[in-house]
Amino acid sequence: MHLTIFGAGGVGGYIAAKIGPAVGTAGSPFREFSVVARGSHLATIQREGLTYIDPYGSTSTVYPNVASAEVKRFPTPEFVVLAVKGYDLELATDHLAERIGANTPILPLLNGADIDERVRARLGGRGIVLPGAIYIGAFIEQPGRVRHAGGPGSVVLGRSPDNPEYKPNEFLTACETAGIPVEWRDDPAPAIWEKFLFIAPFSLVTAISDKPIGEVLKDDELARDVRAIMSEAATIAHTKGVALPENIVDAVMEKAAGFPAGMTTSFQRDIAAGAARDERDIFSGSILRLGESLGVPTPVTERYTKALPDPPAQPGGTAPQNGAD
């Protein structure tokens, strides 16, 4: 079975580094694996392999069978972990559509509450798209090196409406063998939405205030705004029929208080750096769209969205180009 990891950034690099060493060995469900990357990160992986630094500072290096910026150069994917940034999702999905079969399993591990729905709609019925989430803080430290900075690295996934009878036993086995905490749920939506209720509000409020999470929580006005955005998202989830606890906002706020006070969000760092692309569409964009379609008011999310700076203009007035992360 061929494993394709589309996007070798923090998340994809972690999955590759953990599962990769056993690929092709006796007992592994995967005979080979490939990674999609780009730029100097790709060039370093091709020359020297992909190096992973765990939360304790230990390093290991894994060597994909194929590393390329183009999935068309890979053997036919038989299980896909989709781990690009949100702004690359549509183009990545389009590239996958050219290579997958009707029943190819695809596990998107992006930030966002409706990622599997977006992928499913984009593929038009092709593949088996599994809803899932990963709990990790990881990033490309330098080309060819991915650092796992925090979080358990645990994966939650569950049944797909494409094929509710399908269970990805090979991938679950590979995770367990690799030491990736993994949980299969008949209904993974509550776990996905609980993560979204943390990451979307804090991403927006830290980006606009340019304060770390600890300072946001100590500021009464900013903390109220986080709670308000969280409540708007929770109302959307409840309206969609997601089985979140009634006290979910209090629970997420309490969990946030346990994070390091100086922790910033990747979205905050992108906005501060004037990045040409960012993930506002999967954070505030999702809340605004779903709120409008379901008749749920989202005034605080809208206020913060309007306060975001426009992305910098591209040379020659062209739009940013998507690609694999």
Residue, then its C-alpha position, 0 to 999 in steps of 0.5 A: m500500500h502506497l502512502t502519500i503525504f501531501g504537504a510536508g510542513g509541521v503536520g505532514g512532516y510529523i506524520a512522515a517522520k513517525i510512520g516513515p521509518a517502518v515503511g517497507t519493513a515486515g509487518s508494516p501496512f505501507r510498502e513505500f511512501s511519498v511526500v509533497a513539498r516545495g522550494s528549499h524544503l523539498a530540495t533539502i529533503q531530496r538531498e538529505g532526508l526529512t529531519y524531525i526534532d521531537p519535543y525533547g530535542s531528539t532528532s531523527t531522519v526519514y527518507p521518503n521513497v519519492a519527494s516532489a512538488e508534483v503528486k503526478r510523479f508519485p506511484t498511485p496513491e492508496f492512502v492520502v494524508l492531506a496536510v497543506k495550509g488552508y489556502d492551498l487546499e483547493l489546488a491540492t485537492d484538484h491535483l489529487a483528483e487527477r491521481i486517486g481512484a473512486n475509493t482512495p482514502i483521504l485524511p485531511l489534517l488541516n485546521g478548520a471545522d469543515i475541511d472534510e466537507r470542502v474536500r468532499a465537495r471539491l472531489g465530486g464524489r471521488g475518494i473516501v474523505l475521512p473527517g479528522a483532526i490533529y493536536i500538535g504544534a509543529f513547524i518547519e524550523q529550517p529547510g528539511r527540518v520539522r520541529h514538534a514544539g508542543g501538543p501530544g501529536s494525537v490524531v482523531l478520525g472517524r467514519s466518512p459519509d462517503n463510505p460509513e462502513y470503511k475503517p482505515n485499519e492499515f493507517l490506524t495500525a501504522c500510527e499505533t506502531a509508530g507511537i502516534p496517539v490515534e483514536w477512531r470515533d464513529d462521530p469525530a465531529p465533536a473533537i474537530w469542532e472543539k479544536f476549532l473553537f479554540i484555534a479560530p477565536f484565538s487566531l483572530v484575537t491574537a492577530i488583531s491585538d498582536k498579544p500572546i494567548g496569556e495576555v489576551l486572557k488577562d485582558d478583560e475586553l479581549a477575553r470577552d471577544v474570544r468568548a464571544i467568537m467561541s460562542e458564535a462558532a459553538t452555536i453554529a456547531h449546535t445548529k448543525g447537530v454537532a454533539l458538543p457539551e452545553n458548557i463547551v465554551d467554558a471548557v475550552m476557555e479553561k483549557a486555554a488557560g493551561f497553555p504557556a502564557g507567551m504562546t502565539t498563534s501561527f495566524q498571528r505570526d503570518i499577519a504580523a509578518g505581512a504574509a502574502r497568504d494566510e488562513r483567514d478563510i478557514f477561520s473567520g471565513s468558515i464562521l461567517r459562511l456557516g453562520e449566514s447559511l444557518g441563520v446564526p448571527t456572528p457580529v464579533t467574528e465579522r468585526y474582527t474579520k473587517a479589522l484584518p489587513d489586506p494581504p500584500a499585493q503580489p508583483g505585477g498585481t497577480a494573485p498568490q499562487n497555491g502549492a503544496d506546503 
